[in-house]
Amino acid sequence: METPKYLKHKPIISVNNYGKIDGKFSNETDAEALSIGFAQYDKTDMSVKVWRYDKTNEKWSRQSEELPLHRVLDLSILTIASFIKNTESDFPISNLMETYDDIKNAKEIQKYYENNKAKIKPRITELERLIKEFRKIENENYSNL
């Protein structure tokens, strides 16, 4: 589905038809689009939105989520940290200072990764590629000053 342009969140860049590539939920999801644009409650701020579609009522769901850009990045950092964090220790490995709330189940996140590696690892690889490209462009821009 196409990202709606008439609602309060104003998309600037979108992933249309996201439901077809939504990881293990592909073709069986209500998350039909992703976008980055102006936040719905503060038009001077940017946010990321997951657009959920209610197929029963044939309208965009009020359960669509909007997050500030920095929180999306922080969630990505937390996700990667949880895949590699030592489950025998609660020493943080990122600058977010993550800590286990349920040390007994700490290995479950890593098991989830292993069981879903075919869908998750390509996304991590793409994230790594884009971060390298971002750093290269940032370094070039800095060196031109």
C-alpha atoms as one frame of an Amber mdcrd trajectory, in Angstrom:
protein
   0.000   0.000   0.000   1.046   3.579  -0.546   1.892   5.741   2.454  -1.066
   8.069   3.099  -0.266  11.720   2.458  -3.476  13.199   3.881  -3.043  12.319
   7.578  -1.243  14.338  10.281   2.191  12.718   9.882   3.553  14.199   6.643
   5.853  11.702   4.871   8.980  12.917   3.108  10.428   9.489   2.242   8.505
   6.215   2.330   8.677   2.478   1.931   5.435   1.618   0.165   4.156  -1.968
   0.165   6.233  -2.724   3.272   3.849  -5.578   4.118   5.481  -7.620   1.355
   8.943  -7.400   2.969   8.077  -7.250   6.700  10.536  -9.958   7.761   8.905
 -13.096   9.101   5.529 -11.322   8.853   5.790 -10.794   5.075   2.375 -10.808
   3.398   0.717 -11.461   6.785   1.073  -8.075   8.485  -0.893  -4.932   9.111
   2.306  -2.832   8.788   1.800  -1.705   5.205   4.206   1.244   4.930   7.096
   3.029   6.662   7.949   6.697   6.419  10.128   9.495   7.717   8.527  12.901
   7.776   7.205  15.733   9.881   5.912  14.540  13.252   2.164  14.635  13.643
   2.222  16.658  16.876   5.193  18.915  16.159   5.659  19.930  12.544   9.185
  21.196  13.311  10.364  17.716  14.367  11.055  14.601  12.294   9.725  11.169
  13.095   9.546   7.651  11.731   6.114   6.096  11.316   4.946   2.513  10.917
   1.656   2.721   9.042  -0.754  -0.025  10.086  -3.818  -0.772   7.994  -7.027
  -2.228   9.431  -8.187  -4.552   6.654 -11.484  -5.265   8.431 -12.560  -1.608
   8.496 -10.519  -0.690   5.404  -8.797   2.311   6.953  -5.462   3.313   8.442
  -5.230   2.094  12.030  -4.927   4.344  15.061  -2.365   1.803  16.286   0.185
   3.111  13.794   3.344   4.086  15.691   5.360   7.262  15.383   8.822   7.598
  16.938  11.414  10.392  16.903  14.409   9.535  14.713  16.871   9.294  17.608
  14.702   6.646  19.327  14.717   4.493  16.211  18.515   4.637  16.188  18.630
   3.887  19.928  16.366   0.870  19.401  18.689  -0.331  16.644  21.678   0.024
  18.977  19.826  -1.867  21.719  18.834  -4.617  19.284  22.383  -5.224  18.058
  23.740  -5.033  21.619  21.199  -7.647  22.756  22.364 -10.050  20.037  26.000
  -9.913  21.193  25.805  -9.034  24.898  27.310 -11.545  27.314  24.341 -13.245
  28.979  26.484 -14.275  31.943  27.178 -10.663  32.867  25.110  -7.513  33.026
  27.933  -5.218  32.006  26.645  -2.723  29.390  28.297  -2.828  25.962  26.784
   0.301  24.400  26.605   3.947  25.407  22.899   3.399  26.184  23.968   1.529
  29.348  21.520  -1.324  28.727  20.788  -3.674  31.576  18.918  -6.969  31.848
  15.497  -6.824  33.446  15.118 -10.603  33.278  18.541 -12.247  33.452  16.961
 -15.738  33.475  15.688 -15.172  29.937  18.667 -13.208  28.641  19.600 -15.909
  26.114  16.114 -15.849  24.546  16.917 -12.787  22.440  20.020 -14.478  21.054
  18.000 -17.656  20.408  15.431 -15.537  18.578  18.198 -14.120  16.407  19.547
 -17.602  15.632  16.058 -18.892  14.757  15.342 -15.880  12.521  18.834 -15.227
  11.166  17.761 -15.655   7.534  15.505 -12.574   7.801  17.532 -10.522  10.311
  21.146 -10.897   9.140  20.580  -9.343   5.678  19.074  -6.279   7.378  22.099
  -5.971   9.691  24.403  -6.313   6.682  22.491  -3.568   4.863  22.607  -1.358
   7.952  26.372  -1.887   8.175  26.796  -1.024   4.463  24.785   2.183   4.835
  26.632   3.211   7.998  29.946   2.791   6.156  28.623   4.899   3.274  27.311
   7.510   5.720  30.703   7.734   7.462  32.495   8.038   4.124  30.241  10.924
   3.042  30.527  12.581   6.456  34.343  12.346   6.302  34.381  13.800   2.788
  32.144  16.689   3.886  34.330  17.327   6.918  37.542  17.283   4.897  36.081
  19.885   2.482  35.746  22.472   5.258
